[in-house]
Amino acid sequence: MSGRRRRSNIGRSTVNARRARSARNEESSTEREARLSQLRDRYRAERERESSIEREARRSQNRSFKTAIESVPVDTPDFNVVIHANKVPVGEHRGRYNAPSTSEVAVVIAGQQFDKRDIVLRSRDDNLQKISELHRSYDSLQYPLMLCCGEDGYAINVPQVDPISGAPLRKTVSCMNYYCYRIMTRQNNFNPLLRYGMLTNQYLVDQYAKIESERLAYIRNNQTKLRAENYIHLQKALQANEHSNSIGQLVILPSSFTGGPRYLHEKSQDTMTYVRHYGKPDLFITATCSPNWPEIKENINSNLTPQDRYDIVNRVFHLKVQKLLHLINKSHIFGPPRCHMYTIEWQKRGLPHVHLLVWLVNKIRPNQIDSVISAELPVKEEDPVLFEIVKKHMVHGPCGTLNRNSPCMRDSKCSKKFPKPFQTQTSTSDDGYPKYRRRSPDQGGQSATVRNYDIDNRWIVPYNPLLLKFLMPTSTSSCAVQ
């Protein structure tokens, strides 16, 4: 009996212990949730208090400095910079010195002081304070209208964050990645930086100058890692005992730096290698960006113009170029390609265009030119869409006797040699370049009215119907015919 009582007492005590433990667990979980909630609320309140303190400190800091207009004397005269488009140096191309037709923003860094873009603030007691461009308050002090609340800008110690856990990483964010993040448009997120028109363009140009400065500073501080002393041109100059001023700059730019001397030299050598191995290119294609593309209009706010969002214009144009290369290299619309090379340029009216050279495995024969390249208005009844595109984008001028004020006129003649003569069929000239078929209206050619001028096939720029209809305004010509 005593053993049974002992076992029953032990069983009751075990059950009571389990109940007490479960009650304690329930209480501990409830307390834990309450404690975590209190910690989260305290953390949010602390962050909000710190943010309000920082904002107030920046406002007081901004109020303690003079504005630029306050530092200018009242009796200072106004100065204007005038660009004369007709003043061209002797022997230079007018396209380099004529005035742009659109409002653009550019930055000019004189000399080699790329690391001294700091701003100097003058306080109301006339003391000067230098703010480095790598300081987090640089952007808000440089652009007080855009960042009126004193938001932090780029700094070299901004850590990267793990996208899954949200924990900061040891690596830091680069200047390019930071500003790419700032100007990105996100769904259900208003970005005020993209709503300031030309001021936004100035902001983007200024930040790109900061990005270039960071890259140049890295190259300057890592010359040993880049093995600058092993560059062959520098070694030759040292062996020839040339003067140090004729050797070059103190900082040697590698070929990976876009726009540098070694970069341009490497690209030109690649081009000559293509020509040496594969001969003359077969096709020369020029594709121009259009601000009226629906992809551009759909992604720009209604109160802005394409000139206010060059980032959207360039992104869309980049995608179009990639589509063009895909059609040539993957879809083989001209046959199997051997290689290609292209360069992108920006016009004085603010739009990019690409010049593309294509080498084909099977050369284009004279009897195949008309199936690839057309220099005529299409028949409107057969393809009305292509007819309207050609009439809108592929008509030169008109110039000459129809319009003597056209920009292409030189000495009362068209510099592009328009209008072209009529051709009943495509023929090849002595230098290997084709003369495209341009039939007159009497021979079955089409005509149209463009800008109140009656034009025919003599004014049509050569094009490829497929690229023009489904991709972008493009002009296509054959480089040489065998």
C-alpha positions as CSV (number, residue, x, y, z in Angstrom):
1,M,0.0,0.0,0.0
2,S,2.8,2.4,0.8
3,G,4.4,1.8,-2.6
4,R,1.1,2.5,-4.4
5,R,0.6,5.7,-2.4
6,R,4.1,6.8,-3.2
7,R,3.6,6.2,-6.9
8,S,0.3,8.1,-7.0
9,N,1.9,11.0,-5.1
10,I,4.7,11.0,-7.6
11,G,2.3,11.0,-10.5
12,R,0.2,13.9,-9.1
13,S,3.4,15.9,-8.5
14,T,4.5,15.3,-12.1
15,V,1.2,16.4,-13.5
16,N,1.3,19.5,-11.2
17,A,4.8,20.3,-12.4
18,R,3.8,20.0,-16.0
19,R,0.9,22.3,-15.5
20,A,3.0,24.8,-13.7
21,R,5.7,24.6,-16.4
22,S,3.1,25.1,-19.2
23,A,1.6,28.1,-17.3
24,R,5.0,29.6,-16.9
25,N,5.7,29.0,-20.6
26,E,2.4,30.8,-21.5
27,E,3.3,33.6,-19.2
28,S,6.8,33.8,-20.5
29,S,5.7,33.8,-24.2
30,T,3.2,36.5,-23.4
31,E,5.8,38.5,-21.5
32,R,8.3,37.9,-24.3
33,E,5.9,39.3,-26.9
34,A,5.1,42.3,-24.8
35,R,8.8,42.9,-24.1
36,L,9.6,42.7,-27.9
37,S,6.7,45.0,-28.7
38,Q,8.0,47.5,-26.1
39,L,11.6,47.2,-27.6
40,R,10.3,47.8,-31.1
41,D,8.2,50.8,-30.0
42,R,11.2,52.2,-28.1
43,Y,13.5,51.6,-31.2
44,R,11.1,53.4,-33.5
45,A,10.7,56.3,-31.1
46,E,14.4,56.6,-30.7
47,R,14.9,56.6,-34.5
48,E,12.2,59.2,-35.0
49,R,13.8,61.4,-32.3
50,E,17.3,61.0,-33.8
51,S,15.9,61.8,-37.3
52,S,14.1,64.9,-36.0
53,I,17.3,66.0,-34.2
54,E,19.3,65.5,-37.4
55,R,16.8,67.4,-39.5
56,E,16.7,70.3,-37.1
57,A,20.5,70.3,-37.0
58,R,20.7,70.5,-40.8
59,R,18.2,73.2,-40.9
60,S,20.1,75.3,-38.4
61,Q,23.3,74.5,-40.3
62,N,21.7,75.7,-43.5
63,R,20.4,78.9,-41.9
64,S,23.8,79.7,-40.5
65,F,25.3,80.1,-44.0
66,K,24.8,82.9,-46.5
67,T,23.1,82.2,-49.8
68,A,25.0,83.1,-53.0
69,I,22.7,85.9,-53.9
70,E,23.4,87.6,-50.5
71,S,27.1,87.6,-51.3
72,V,26.7,89.5,-54.6
73,P,26.9,93.3,-54.4
74,V,23.8,95.1,-55.6
75,D,25.6,97.2,-58.2
76,T,27.2,94.1,-59.9
77,P,26.4,94.2,-63.7
78,D,24.9,91.1,-65.4
79,F,27.2,89.0,-67.7
80,N,26.1,86.8,-70.5
81,V,27.9,84.1,-72.4
82,V,27.0,84.1,-76.1
83,I,27.8,81.3,-78.5
84,H,28.0,82.3,-82.1
85,A,27.1,79.2,-84.2
86,N,28.6,80.8,-87.4
87,K,32.0,81.5,-85.8
88,V,34.0,78.4,-86.8
89,P,37.8,78.2,-86.6
90,V,39.6,77.9,-89.9
91,G,39.9,74.3,-91.0
92,E,37.6,72.9,-88.4
93,H,34.3,71.1,-88.9
94,R,31.2,73.3,-88.2
95,G,29.5,70.4,-86.5
96,R,32.0,70.6,-83.6
97,Y,31.4,74.3,-82.9
98,N,27.8,75.0,-83.8
99,A,25.4,75.7,-81.0
100,P,23.1,72.8,-79.8
101,S,19.5,73.0,-80.7
102,T,18.2,71.8,-77.3
103,S,18.9,72.8,-73.7
104,E,21.5,70.5,-72.2
105,V,23.7,70.4,-69.1
106,A,27.4,69.6,-69.1
107,V,30.2,69.8,-66.6
108,V,33.7,70.9,-67.5
109,I,36.6,70.0,-65.1
110,A,39.6,72.1,-66.1
111,G,43.1,70.5,-65.8
112,Q,43.7,67.3,-63.8
113,Q,42.3,68.4,-60.4
114,F,39.5,65.8,-60.6
115,D,39.6,65.3,-56.8
116,K,39.0,68.9,-55.8
117,R,35.3,69.5,-56.4
118,D,34.6,70.5,-52.8
119,I,32.2,73.3,-52.1
120,V,33.2,76.2,-49.8
121,L,30.5,77.6,-47.5
122,R,30.7,81.1,-46.0
123,S,29.0,81.6,-42.7
124,R,27.4,84.8,-41.6
125,D,30.4,85.7,-39.6
126,D,32.4,85.5,-42.8
127,N,34.3,82.3,-41.9
128,L,34.9,79.7,-44.6
129,Q,34.2,76.0,-44.3
130,K,35.1,73.4,-46.9
131,I,32.7,70.5,-47.5
132,S,34.1,67.5,-49.3
133,E,32.1,66.0,-52.2
134,L,32.3,62.7,-50.3
135,H,30.6,64.2,-47.2
136,R,27.0,63.0,-46.7
137,S,25.7,66.6,-46.5
138,Y,27.3,67.6,-49.8
139,D,24.2,66.9,-51.9
140,S,21.8,68.7,-49.7
141,L,24.1,71.8,-49.5
142,Q,24.7,71.8,-53.3
143,Y,21.0,71.2,-54.2
144,P,18.9,72.8,-51.4
145,L,15.8,73.0,-53.6
146,M,15.8,69.3,-54.3
147,L,16.9,68.1,-50.9
148,C,15.2,70.8,-48.8
149,C,15.0,68.6,-45.7
150,G,18.7,68.0,-45.6
151,E,18.6,64.4,-46.6
152,D,21.9,62.5,-46.5
153,G,23.7,61.9,-49.8
154,Y,26.5,59.6,-50.8
155,A,29.3,58.8,-48.4
156,I,32.2,56.3,-48.7
157,N,31.1,54.4,-45.5
158,V,27.5,53.4,-46.6
159,P,27.4,49.6,-46.1
160,Q,25.8,47.2,-48.4
161,V,22.8,45.3,-46.9
162,D,21.9,41.6,-47.3
163,P,18.6,41.6,-49.4
164,I,17.3,38.6,-47.4
165,S,18.2,39.2,-43.8
166,G,18.6,43.0,-44.0
167,A,21.8,42.8,-42.1
168,P,24.7,45.2,-43.1
169,L,27.6,43.7,-44.9
170,R,31.3,44.5,-44.7
171,K,31.3,45.8,-48.3
172,T,30.4,49.4,-49.0
173,V,28.1,50.8,-51.7
174,S,29.9,52.4,-54.6
175,C,29.0,55.9,-55.8
176,M,27.5,54.6,-59.1
177,N,25.3,52.0,-57.3
178,Y,24.1,54.6,-54.8
179,Y,22.9,57.1,-57.4
180,C,21.5,54.4,-59.6
181,Y,19.4,53.5,-56.6
182,R,18.4,57.1,-55.9
183,I,17.1,57.8,-59.5
184,M,15.3,54.5,-60.0
185,T,11.5,54.7,-60.4
186,R,9.7,52.2,-58.2
187,Q,6.0,51.2,-58.1
188,N,3.9,53.0,-55.5
189,N,7.0,55.1,-54.5
190,F,7.1,58.8,-55.4
191,N,10.7,60.0,-56.3
192,P,10.9,63.8,-56.2
193,L,14.4,63.8,-57.7
194,L,13.0,63.1,-61.1
195,R,10.5,65.9,-61.2
196,Y,12.8,69.0,-61.4
197,G,13.3,69.1,-65.2
198,M,16.7,70.6,-66.1
199,L,17.7,70.8,-62.5
200,T,17.4,67.0,-62.5
201,N,19.8,66.9,-65.5
202,Q,22.3,69.1,-63.6
203,Y,22.0,66.8,-60.6
204,L,22.7,63.7,-62.7
205,V,25.7,65.3,-64.5
206,D,27.1,66.5,-61.2
207,Q,26.8,63.0,-59.7
208,Y,28.4,61.4,-62.7
209,A,31.4,63.7,-62.3
210,K,31.6,62.5,-58.8
211,I,31.5,58.9,-60.0
212,E,34.3,59.6,-62.4
213,S,36.3,61.3,-59.7
214,E,35.9,58.2,-57.5
215,R,37.1,56.0,-60.3
216,L,40.1,58.2,-61.0
217,A,41.0,58.4,-57.3
218,Y,41.0,54.6,-57.1
219,I,43.3,54.4,-60.1
220,R,45.6,57.0,-58.7
221,N,45.8,55.2,-55.3
222,N,46.2,51.7,-56.8
223,Q,48.9,52.2,-59.4
224,T,50.9,49.3,-58.0
225,K,48.0,46.9,-58.2
226,L,47.4,47.9,-61.8
227,R,51.0,47.3,-62.6
228,A,51.4,50.7,-64.2
229,E,55.2,50.4,-64.3
230,N,54.9,47.5,-66.7
231,Y,53.1,49.4,-69.5
232,I,55.2,49.1,-72.7
233,H,54.9,52.7,-73.8
234,L,56.2,54.0,-70.4
235,Q,59.1,51.5,-70.5
236,K,60.1,52.6,-74.0
237,A,60.0,56.2,-72.9
238,L,62.2,55.5,-69.9
239,Q,64.7,53.5,-71.9
240,A,65.0,56.3,-74.5
241,N,65.8,58.7,-71.6
242,E,63.0,61.1,-72.6
243,H,62.1,64.1,-70.5
244,S,59.6,63.3,-67.8
245,N,57.2,65.9,-69.2
246,S,57.0,64.0,-72.5
247,I,56.4,60.7,-70.9
248,G,52.9,61.4,-69.8
249,Q,50.8,62.0,-66.7
250,L,51.8,61.0,-63.3
251,V,48.8,58.7,-63.1
252,I,48.6,56.2,-65.9
253,L,45.0,55.2,-66.9
254,P,44.5,51.5,-67.7
255,S,42.6,50.4,-70.8
256,S,39.6,49.5,-68.7
257,F,38.9,53.3,-68.0
258,T,36.4,54.3,-70.6
259,G,37.5,57.3,-72.7
260,G,41.1,57.1,-71.6
261,P,44.0,57.1,-74.2
262,R,44.8,53.4,-73.7
263,Y,41.1,52.6,-74.0
264,L,40.8,54.5,-77.4
265,H,44.0,53.0,-78.6
266,E,42.9,49.5,-77.8
267,K,39.5,50.0,-79.6
268,S,41.2,51.4,-82.7
269,Q,43.5,48.4,-82.8
270,D,40.6,46.0,-82.6
271,T,38.9,47.8,-85.5
272,M,42.0,47.5,-87.6
273,T,42.3,43.8,-86.7
274,Y,38.8,43.2,-88.0
275,V,39.5,44.9,-91.3
276,R,42.8,43.1,-91.7
277,H,41.3,39.7,-91.1
278,Y,37.9,40.0,-92.7
279,G,38.3,42.8,-95.2
280,K,35.8,45.6,-95.8
281,P,32.5,45.4,-93.9
282,D,29.4,44.5,-95.8
283,L,26.8,46.7,-94.1
284,F,26.8,50.1,-92.5
285,I,23.7,50.8,-90.4
286,T,22.8,54.0,-88.6
287,A,20.0,53.9,-86.1
288,T,18.7,57.1,-84.5
289,C,16.8,57.5,-81.3
290,S,13.3,59.1,-81.5
291,P,11.7,60.9,-78.6
292,N,8.3,59.9,-79.9
293,W,8.8,56.2,-79.2
294,P,5.9,54.9,-77.1
295,E,8.3,53.2,-74.7
296,I,9.7,56.7,-73.8
297,K,6.3,58.5,-73.6
298,E,4.8,55.8,-71.4
299,N,7.6,56.1,-68.8
300,I,7.8,59.9,-68.6
301,N,5.5,62.0,-66.4
302,S,2.9,64.0,-68.3
303,N,4.3,67.3,-67.3
304,L,7.8,66.4,-68.4
305,T,9.5,66.2,-71.8
306,P,12.1,63.7,-73.1
307,Q,14.7,66.4,-72.6
308,D,14.0,66.3,-68.9
309,R,14.5,62.5,-68.6
310,Y,17.6,61.6,-70.6
311,D,18.0,58.5,-68.4
312,I,14.8,57.1,-69.8
313,V,15.7,58.0,-73.3
314,N,19.1,56.3,-73.1
315,R,17.7,53.2,-71.4
316,V,15.1,52.7,-74.1
317,F,17.7,53.4,-76.8
318,H,20.0,50.8,-75.2
319,L,17.3,48.2,-75.3
320,K,16.6,49.0,-79.0
321,V,20.3,48.6,-79.9
322,Q,20.4,45.2,-78.1
323,K,17.3,44.2,-80.1
324,L,19.0,45.3,-83.3
325,L,22.0,43.2,-82.5
326,H,19.8,40.2,-81.6
327,L,18.1,40.5,-85.0
328,I,21.5,40.5,-86.8
329,N,23.4,38.0,-84.7
330,K,20.7,35.6,-83.6
331,S,17.9,35.9,-86.1
332,H,20.3,36.3,-89.1
333,I,18.1,38.7,-91.0
334,F,21.0,39.5,-93.3
335,G,22.4,36.0,-93.2
336,P,25.1,34.5,-90.8
337,P,27.3,37.4,-89.5
338,R,31.0,37.0,-89.1
339,C,31.5,39.9,-86.7
340,H,30.2,43.4,-85.9
341,M,31.3,46.7,-84.4
342,Y,29.4,49.7,-83.3
343,T,29.8,53.1,-81.7
344,I,27.2,55.4,-80.0
345,E,27.3,59.1,-80.5
346,W,25.1,62.0,-79.2
347,Q,23.7,64.6,-81.5
348,K,23.6,68.3,-80.9
349,R,19.8,67.9,-80.4
350,G,20.3,65.7,-77.4
351,L,19.5,62.2,-78.9
352,P,21.9,59.2,-79.2
353,H,22.5,57.3,-82.4
354,V,24.5,54.2,-83.3
355,H,26.8,53.5,-86.2
356,L,27.1,49.8,-86.8
357,L,29.4,47.9,-89.1
358,V,28.5,44.3,-90.0
359,W,30.7,41.6,-91.6
360,L,28.8,38.8,-93.2
361,V,29.9,35.2,-93.9
362,N,28.2,35.3,-97.3
363,K,28.9,38.5,-99.1
364,I,26.0,40.5,-100.6
365,R,25.9,40.1,-104.4
366,P,24.7,42.9,-106.8
367,N,21.5,41.0,-107.5
368,Q,20.7,40.8,-103.8
369,I,21.0,44.4,-102.9
370,D,17.3,45.3,-103.6
371,S,16.1,42.6,-101.3
372,V,18.2,44.0,-98.4
373,I,18.3,47.8,-99.0
374,S,15.6,50.0,-100.5
375,A,15.9,53.7,-101.5
376,E,12.3,54.1,-102.7
377,L,8.9,55.0,-101.3
378,P,6.9,51.8,-100.8
379,V,3.6,51.3,-102.5
380,K,1.1,52.9,-100.1
381,E,-1.7,50.4,-101.0
382,E,0.5,47.4,-100.3
383,D,2.0,48.6,-97.0
384,P,0.5,51.8,-95.7
385,V,2.4,51.6,-92.3
386,L,5.8,51.4,-93.9
387,F,4.8,54.2,-96.3
388,E,4.0,56.5,-93.5
389,I,7.2,55.6,-91.6
390,V,9.4,56.2,-94.7
391,K,7.7,59.5,-95.4
392,K,8.2,60.7,-91.8
393,H,11.7,59.5,-91.1
394,M,13.6,58.6,-94.2
395,V,13.2,61.8,-96.4
396,H,16.2,64.0,-96.7
397,G,15.6,67.7,-96.5
398,P,14.2,68.8,-98.9
399,C,17.0,71.1,-99.7
400,G,18.6,72.6,-102.8
401,T,16.2,74.7,-104.9
402,L,13.3,73.6,-102.7
403,N,14.9,74.9,-99.5
404,R,18.1,76.9,-99.6
405,N,18.1,77.4,-95.8
406,S,18.5,73.7,-95.1
407,P,21.4,72.9,-92.7
408,C,23.0,70.5,-95.3
409,M,23.6,73.3,-97.8
410,R,27.2,74.2,-98.6
411,D,28.0,76.8,-101.3
412,S,24.5,76.5,-102.6
413,K,24.8,72.7,-102.9
414,C,23.7,69.8,-100.7
415,S,26.7,68.4,-98.9
416,K,24.9,64.9,-98.9
417,K,24.5,65.2,-102.8
418,F,20.7,65.2,-102.7
419,P,18.6,64.9,-104.7
420,K,20.1,61.7,-106.1
421,P,19.6,60.8,-109.8
422,F,16.9,58.4,-110.9
423,Q,18.1,54.8,-111.4
424,T,16.0,52.2,-113.2
425,Q,18.0,49.4,-111.5
426,T,20.7,49.1,-108.9
427,S,24.2,49.3,-110.3
428,T,27.8,49.2,-108.9
429,S,30.1,52.1,-109.3
430,D,33.8,51.8,-110.0
431,D,34.8,52.1,-106.3
432,G,32.5,49.2,-105.3
433,Y,29.7,51.2,-103.7
434,P,26.2,50.7,-105.2
435,K,23.9,53.2,-106.7
436,Y,20.5,52.2,-105.5
437,R,17.4,51.9,-107.6
438,R,15.3,55.1,-107.6
439,R,12.5,54.9,-110.1
440,S,10.8,58.1,-111.3
441,P,7.0,58.4,-111.1
442,D,6.8,57.8,-114.8
443,Q,8.6,54.4,-114.3
444,G,6.3,53.3,-111.5
445,G,7.9,55.1,-108.6
446,Q,5.9,56.6,-105.7
447,S,5.7,60.3,-104.7
448,A,4.5,62.1,-101.5
449,T,4.1,65.5,-99.9
450,V,6.4,66.3,-97.0
451,R,6.4,69.6,-95.3
452,N,4.4,71.2,-98.2
453,Y,7.0,69.9,-100.7
454,D,6.3,67.3,-103.4
455,I,9.1,64.7,-103.2
456,D,9.9,61.5,-105.0
457,N,12.5,58.7,-104.7
458,R,15.4,61.1,-105.3
459,W,15.0,62.3,-101.7
460,I,14.8,58.9,-99.9
461,V,17.6,57.8,-97.6
462,P,18.4,54.1,-98.0
463,Y,16.8,51.8,-95.4
464,N,16.0,48.2,-94.6
465,P,12.2,47.7,-94.5
466,L,12.3,45.1,-91.6
467,L,14.5,47.2,-89.3
468,L,12.6,50.4,-90.1
469,K,9.2,49.0,-89.6
470,F,9.7,46.9,-86.5
471,L,12.6,48.5,-84.6
472,M,13.6,52.1,-85.1
473,P,14.4,54.8,-87.7
474,T,17.5,53.3,-89.4
475,S,19.4,54.0,-92.5
476,T,21.2,51.0,-94.1
477,S,23.8,51.0,-96.9
478,S,26.1,48.5,-98.4
479,C,29.8,49.3,-97.8
480,A,31.1,47.3,-100.7
481,V,29.7,44.8,-103.2
482,Q,31.7,41.9,-104.7
